[in-house]
Amino acid sequence: MTFRSAVITFPGSNCDRDMADALEKVSGTGPHRVWHGDADLPQNLDFIALPGGFSYGDYLRSGAMAARSPIMQSVIAAANRGVPVLGVCNGFQVLTESGLLPGALLRNAGMNFVCRDVALTVENTQSLFTGGYDAGQTILIPVAHHDGNYFADAETLDRLEGEGRVAFRYAEEVNGSARQIAGVLNAAGNVLGMMPHPERMIEAEQGGTDGRALFENAIKALASA
Amino acid sequence: MKVRVFVSLKNGVLDPQGRAIHHAIEGLGIHGVNDVRAGKMIELDVDDTVTDEQLETMCRQLLANMVIENYRIERLAA
């Protein structure tokens, strides 16, 4: 079975190539490259990735404009049909702005852009994206963001934790995120948003391979579905 | 008609930008400022056909993120 994936590029996306490269290296098949102004996604996609960057120059709020672009209406419809959607960094911001994930990403508490490898704790191992990791495993994945401070009200945070929807947590203080949350899943488990960049940890030359299991597990699970 | 939309962070949402501004004000040697919260103001020039309900929709669906922000609409006399 050929793995059919798509990477959405918005004006200002800058991690779309890295994401496409990761998907191609792990699955053996290059993704469709989809431009933000396209009205429709390719048919029968197995996987959609929203890459990092600064879509629309972060105007108004990070991810706010992208979330209302034509292609996102198709992505939202696909996500609601159960198509797996991974949003990394700006992609996570687009997912919260579009309402596919709860909460919001605020300016980092320390005001600084944070760009370094961070240790994450894997909290959920039941999802398509996280099933290749062990519960409590520590993985090293880089972050590069200014607005990564995850915020949601206490009730929402309790619900996310209670339903096992916190996928990853920072093992150290990074940006002021509520309960050190680095990545969250939607209720159905087919949408993951995370600030760290797993696509930047695919091959040893990148400094580590801890991101590879995320893509491998998703691709394996989809192939056997 | 000119319309101004003021968007501000909800109480309890950390505002590191406001905190940095506060710090800079203290750097000016001016004391007595107790707190600073930064927001944004968006000015729109709208036809009379634009309804109050449409303005509210703009604010709720785009101009403000209701998870973290509040908004206030101010209509200016032409």
Interface residues (C-beta under 8 A of the other chain):
Chain A: L60 R61 A64 R68 T96 E97 P102 G103 A104 L106 R107 N108 A109 G110 M111 N149 F151 A152 G176
Chain B: V13 L14 P16 Q17 R19 A20 Q61 L62 L63 N65 V67 I68
